[in-house]
């Protein structure tokens, strides 16, 4: 198995060498879904390693800023899911939609009778099966700051800003997946205006699809939680917990 180095293995967008190759998988594990409409559901997780973005607050840097993992074939992943006995799968990352293998994996899970959630930032459209398409568009508050030591030449700051919103990809994902959620990480009041503006440029979503989640890898302060709950009531959107953080803390494999 090959192991990616922190700098070279992005798969930022699959190049010729990446097409058809087994994807780099950072981790697989069984836990309960922590976020979104299916929070609390026992699920088998598969995390693709590599991302075309670099969110400043990324909670899975081992699949973005410093991608780790091993190449694994789709057949082996399907066998592992089947052996887990769990009937829900969460295909996540990193950014799973930049990997060609995600289509075969999702089709195989569907054929095995497993409910499939795909978690994506919505910057890439790819035809995949998903019983729930979980789209998490990235706001300007996600962009790495100037002077971020992880990004000394600000190259990722520039790329992230160029890539983080692709209206065409977002619209195609919404149109292709009637079972969907639009999950936003909220850092503060300015984000709400940006979310409204973005949603105003998209068609076909319902208020029930929109979830707001406080930023952070710890349980939010009560004041932050209360503020965001009030906003959700006012806007008619959903408040989104991070159940896995409350249950297990910020740990890998949960
Ligand atoms: S899109 Fe997701 S995996 Fe990629 S940097 Fe942002 S939070 Fe991390």
Boltz pocket constraint, residues with backbone or C-beta under 6 A from the ligand:
constraints:
  - pocket:
      binder: B
      contacts: [[A, 51], [A, 52], [A, 53], [A, 54], [A, 55], [A, 57], [A, 58], [A, 59], [A, 60], [A, 61], [A, 63], [A, 64], [A, 65], [A, 93], [A, 94], [A, 95], [A, 121]]
      max_distance: 6.0
